[in-house]
Amino acid sequence: MRHLLPLIVLPSLLFAACSSKPVPEKPAPKLPTSIEEAVAHPLRSENMRARDTFRHPVATLEFFGLKNDMTVVEISPGGGWYTQILAPFLAEKGQYIAAAVPSEAGDYMKNLNEQRNAWLATWPEVASKVKETSFMPPQQMEIAPEGSADLVLTFRNVHNWMSSGSEQAAFKSFFKALKPGGTLGVVEHRAPTRQKFDPKAKSGYVREQDVIRLAQRAGFKLVEKSEINANPKDTKDHPEGVWTLPPSLRLKDKDREKYLAIGESDRMTLKFVKPVSK
């Protein structure tokens, strides 16, 4: 038995010595260098990826002319669907500004802001480069210093400003923030052209000609339209408006499969420019 003791103790000592070694730190996630890499990045949330098939982020951002050295303002970023693409892509050479509705506006916005910032907190290198401004027209309008932005983006927000009567003030703030020659990119739920004009956009759908008119009144010039985000399956006559469709599915289980088969709304994709003064 005297010869067995070292055989029992020695493995324990070896284990203790090995366990005392410091655990190597995980390398920092690689910043994406292309829009494709940003969209495919493993740190993007799975629930965000699930919408790619309807929102076409690579084609949409390429259409708007996004480059990684730009100063880009996203209007009302909500829970951060595009934040998770734009913030990492712009972190090294550019600047991402989230012009967010302040949490004081209510629990809904508070929850969205917390969701967006919780994701950013998982990637400190990116979070430290993000700037946030408050945007709640007509009270809070300064989304960025005047003439500082290369690109202003708004996704599915115009109907909200119409409902509060602040749509023209919103477009004027975009014009003010952009550099001469800068781009405004708009994606919005599209109402039928012949539909009667609804100044409050109660269905969530807006006629394309009305968005163009708003932008032109603010001083913008329409450069190009795209059908990237079109959805011919969307009949636009749903009982709860655009919120009948995914991802909202306001009717819950009623006709759920029907609306899932339609997918997200039919959307216009419009590119405007702030003219260069002669």
Residue, then its C-alpha position, 0 to 999 in steps of 0.5 A: m500500500r505504501h507504493l500505491l499512494p504516489l500513483i493516486v496523488l500524482p494524477s491529481l497534481l497533474f490535473a491541478a497544474c493543467s487546470s491552473k493554466p489561463v483559458p485563452e480569450k476568444p478572438a474578436p469577431k471579424l468586421p465585415t468588409s462587404i455588404e454580403e459579409a455583413v448580411a451573412h455574419p454569424l453574429r446576426s440574430e437568427n430571427m433577423r435572418a429569417r426576414d432576408t428572403f422578403r427584405h433583400p438586404v444585399a440588393t437593397l443596400e447596393f441599390f442605395g449605393l452603400k459604401n463602408d466609408m460613408t456616414v449613414v443615418e438610419i431613421s427609426p431603426g426599431g429593434g435593429w434589423y438593419t442595425q445588425i448589418l449597417a453598424p458592423f459594416l461601417a464600424e471600421k471606416g465609416q459612421y453609423i448613426a441610429a436616429a431613434v424614437p426615444s424610449e420616452a415615447g412609450d413602452y413599444m419604442k422602449n422595448l425596441n430600443e432595448q432589443r437593438n442595444a442588447w444586440l449591440a452590447t454583445w459586440p463592444e467593438v461595434a457598439s463603441k462606434v455607433k452614434e445615436t440621435s433622437f428623432m420624433p418629428p416635429q419635436q426632435m428633428e436633428i438626426a445629424p449635423e447639417g450637411s454631414a451625411d452621405l446616406v439617409l435610409t428609412f425602411r417602412n416608416v413613412h406611414n407612421w409620419m403620415s399618421s401623425g401629420s409630420e411627414q413633410a417635416a421628416f423629409k425636410s430633416f433628411f434633406k438638411a442632414l445630407k451633404p449636397g449630392g447625398t442619397l436618401g433611400v426609402v422603402e415603404h409599403r406600397a398602396p395601389t396607384r389608383q387607390k384614393f389618397d389617405p392622408k393618415a395612411k391608416s392601412g399602413y400602405v402609401r401610394e408611391q406617387d405620394v412618397i415621391r411628392l413628399a421627397q420632391r417638396a423637401g428638395f430631393k430629386l428622384v434618381e431611380k426606382s427598383e422592384i427589389n422589394a416588390n411582392p405581387k402576392d400582396t393584394k393590399d386589402h387585408p382586414e388589419g391592413v399591412w399588419t395582417l401580414p408577417p411579421s406582425l400577423r395581427l390576426k394571430d392564428k386566423d388564416r395564419e397559413k394564408y398570410l404566411a404564404i403571401g409573405e411580407s408586404d409589397r414595397m416600393t424602393l426609391k432612391f433620391v438625391k440632394p442636388v448639388s447647388k450650382 
